[in-house]
Amino acid sequence: MSIKEDTPARLARRRYELKNKEIRKASSANFQVLMPRSLYTEINEFLSDNGITKVDFVKYAYEMLKADLSQPDAVNG
C-alpha cells in the first residue's frame, strides 16, 4: 500500500489525531461484536422504525438486564 500525497488537510488531520487520540480513547469505546447478518438486519430495522439510536438501545438493554439480574429470583448464567 502506498502512502497518499501529503496535503494541508491530511497534515492537519494527522496533527489533530496525534493531539486528541488519547482524549478520544478515554472518553468513548465500542463493542466489536459479530452476529448473524439476519439478526443485525432485524435489529437495525426495528431501531430505525422506532427512531431509536444504537447507543440508546445499548443503554436501555444494559439498564434492563441490570435491574433484572438484581432481583433475588434472577438466574445468572
C-alpha positions in Angstrom: 0.0 0.0 0.0 1.4 3.3 -1.0 1.2 6.4 1.2 -1.0 9.2 -0.2 0.5 12.5 -1.0 0.6 14.9 1.9 -1.9 17.7 1.5 -2.5 20.5 4.0 -5.8 18.9 5.0 -4.2 15.5 5.6 -1.4 17.0 7.6 -3.9 18.9 9.8 -6.0 15.8 10.3 -2.9 13.8 11.4 -1.8 16.5 13.8 -5.3 16.6 15.2 -5.4 12.8 15.6 -2.0 12.8 17.4 -3.1 15.5 19.7 -6.5 14.1 20.6 -6.2 10.4 20.3 -5.8 9.7 24.0 -8.6 12.0 24.9 -10.9 10.3 22.4 -9.9 6.8 23.6 -10.5 7.8 27.2 -13.9 9.2 26.6 -15.5 6.6 24.4 -15.4 3.0 23.3 -17.2 0.4 21.2 -18.0 -3.2 21.3 -16.6 -5.3 18.4 -19.5 -7.7 18.1 -20.1 -10.2 15.4 -23.6 -11.5 14.9 -25.5 -13.2 12.2 -26.4 -10.8 9.4 -30.1 -11.6 9.7 -30.2 -10.6 13.4 -28.2 -7.5 12.6 -30.7 -6.5 9.9 -33.7 -7.3 12.1 -32.3 -5.1 15.0 -31.4 -2.3 12.6 -34.8 -2.2 11.0 -36.5 -2.3 14.4 -34.4 0.6 15.7 -34.9 2.6 12.5 -38.7 2.0 12.5 -38.9 3.2 16.1 -36.4 6.1 16.0 -34.0 4.5 18.5 -30.3 5.0 18.3 -27.9 2.1 18.8 -26.4 3.9 21.8 -29.9 4.3 23.4 -30.6 0.7 22.7 -27.4 -0.5 24.4 -28.1 1.8 27.4 -31.7 0.6 27.8 -30.7 -3.1 27.4 -28.0 -2.7 30.0 -30.3 -1.0 32.5 -33.0 -3.7 32.0 -30.5 -6.5 32.4 -29.0 -4.9 35.5 -32.5 -4.4 37.0 -33.5 -8.0 36.1 -30.3 -9.6 37.5 -30.6 -7.6 40.7 -33.8 -9.4 41.5 -33.4 -12.3 44.1 -35.0 -14.9 41.8 -32.9 -13.9 38.7 -31.0 -16.7 37.2 -27.4 -15.7 36.5 -25.7 -17.6 33.7 
